[in-house]
Amino acid sequence: MTRFHVVVRGRVQGVGFRWFVREAARDLGLAGWVRNRSDGSVEVAVEGDDHSVKSMRDALVRGPAGASVTGLDELDASSDALERPFTILR
């Protein structure tokens, strides 16, 4: 299992980004969560097989229509169990 914890920067709030991430994660069979941050970024934590996690990373760079991703800041992935099914946190 591979874990990936990242902050997505750019125009990522108010464009359906969290919903996009949740749907992509569920399609890929990933565990984890997504949430908005007060600084306008979106934070994502995922866990799954290597190929699915890489596919999610690629999806985060693309984002949904209306989004403009300017960067991904990788964070340390904790060893805590991640949500299944993939969840939007408030």
Number of C-alpha atoms within 10 A of each C-alpha: 7 14 19 20 21 20 19 25 19 14 17 22 18 11 15 14 23 24 14 15 23 21 14 18 26 15 12 16 18 25 20 25 23 24 19 20 13 7 7 14 18 21 21 23 23 25 24 19 13 13 11 19 21 14 13 21 18 11 15 22 16 12 21 18 10 13 17 17 17 11 14 18 10 14 13 10 14 11 7 6 9 17 15 14 14 23 20 16 12 7
